[in-house]
């Protein structure tokens, strides 16, 4: 069935969609705030010969929606040429069935573009192709090298993972997004420009190829993964320092660590080992280590 003007106008505006969100609104608005658009990209959408209606399928639990919907919303706001209406996927399965990824997956977000007479122009699903490629390599490396995923088949849904593996996957995905954020946003804009019939925009090849090169290099290091263990005093309230260091390591070494093991202990302990070598001990060195001290120790082990 086709999407009519009447059905389209039943959708929520971007402001209305945000108002009804029950989770992840802060993340979405942070992505809005930090998004950087090139002037050339804004000019392209502003110069469209006619406005485009954009039907979006979304849910607030979906990370790809939180990551990519703000890009479309900012393009709409700054160009004045995109009329966006948002529908909740699970309440509009009749529309969703028209935009299945690979003909079978209910992947979101979906951005479906229509002309002034509601004739289909094209649609975009989930995330940029190049980011999907990098993410696939990242997940494959993680499942192959991290002990938390030992014996678990790649592609196992998060809900079926053991708690430790699920927590590791969630942290790794957050680190992946942080590292690839700018490249992903640029790729969203580039693919939308191509979908709307514009000349192919620059794909920031240097950055994308560098990310691909790092993914390939990580595969070659699988036989020599690096593991970091942080033993911390749980009764002393050292969790914030522990998590800060773990997050810094995940951001810095998306592909390079086999595991970050957090070991609750007692007696004022805060010890950090890299592949079994003690690089910081509160009892020996005093206080907490600088993140860069541990990062440097990991780099030295990787290049040894």
Secondary structure by P-SEA (a helix, b strand, c coil): cccccccccccccaaaaaaacccaaaaaaaaaaabbbbaaaaaaaaaccbbbbbbbbbccccccccccaaaaaaaaaaacccbbbbbcccccaaaaaacccccccccccbbbbbccccccccccccccaaaaaaaaaaaaaaaaccccccccccccccccccaaaaaaaaaaaaaaaaaaaaaaaaaaaaaaaaaacccccccaaaaaaaaaaaaaaaaaaccbbbbbbbbbcccccaaaaaaaaaaaaaaacccccccbbbbbbccbbbbbbcccccccccccccccccaaaaaaaaaaaaac
